[in-house]
Amino acid sequence: MDDILQRYRQSIDNIDAALVFMLAERFKITQAVGEHKAKNALPPADPGREVAQVSRLRQLAEDAQLDPDFTEKFLRFIIDEVIRHHERLRDA
């Protein structure tokens, strides 16, 4: 393998690791949010916040020259997973 490709791949590996740790941290926080919601009889989902977050992150994606549709799909996947966790906490 040539050195340039190896350096690119190492950078990608580093970024992937950072993404995993960032997602883990995000889910720790959303777990705490879910526990708070369950204890206080709050709904697992907040559609208004979701709309605002999607809009905000689509704009950030555009600013970063990243496809906003991809960003929204990625965010939707995360939001749906968080809501699923919150529903489990509520039903426990």
N, C-alpha and C positions, 0 to 999 in steps of 0.2 A: 504494500500500500504506500502511496506517495505521502510525503510529509504534510503537504497542504491539506489533503483529504483527512489525514489523521487528526490534524489540529481542528479542522471544522467539526469532525465527529466528536472530539473531546469537548468542544464548546457546547455542542448539542447535548451531550451527556450531562454536562454541568447544569445546563438550563433545565433539562428534564428533572434532574434531582431537585433543583430549586422549586419547580412547579409542584412536585409531589409534597415537599415540606410545606409549601404555602397552602396547598389544598388541605393537608392534615391540620394545619393551624386554623384554617377557615372552618373546618368541620368541628373542631373543638369548641369554637365560639358559637357556631350555630347549634351545637348540642346543648350548650348552656342556655341559649335562647329558647330552645324547645322545652327544656326543663322548666324555665320560668313561665312560658306560655301554659304548660300543662298544670302547674301549681296554681296559676291565676285564671284558669278557665278561659284562656284566650284562644282564638282560632289558630290552627296550624299554619294557615296560609294568610297572606296579606296582599291581595291582588293589586291594591294601589301602590304599595311599595315595589312590587314586582315590575309594574309598568314603568315606574320612575327609574328603577335600577337598569332595566333593559335599555331605556332611552339614554341614560347617562353613559352606560358602557358602550352603546353603539357610537355615541359621539367620541368617546375616548378611542375607540377602534379606528374611526375615521381619522382622528388626529394622529394616530400612530401608523397610519397607512396599512391597517389590517382590515380585512373584509368584515364589515359590520354584520352581515348575515351569518358568517361563521361564528363570530363572537356571540351573537344572540343564541345560536344553537348550543354553543358550549355553556353559556350561562343558563339557558333553559334546562339543560341536563343537570346542572348543579342545583338549581332551584328545586326541580322536581325531586331530586334525591333528598334535599333538606326537608321538604314538606313531608315526604314519606317517613323520614325519621321523626318529625314532629308529631305526625299522626300516630305512630307507634307509641310514643311517649304519652300522648293524650289517652290512648286506649289501654295503657298499662294499669 
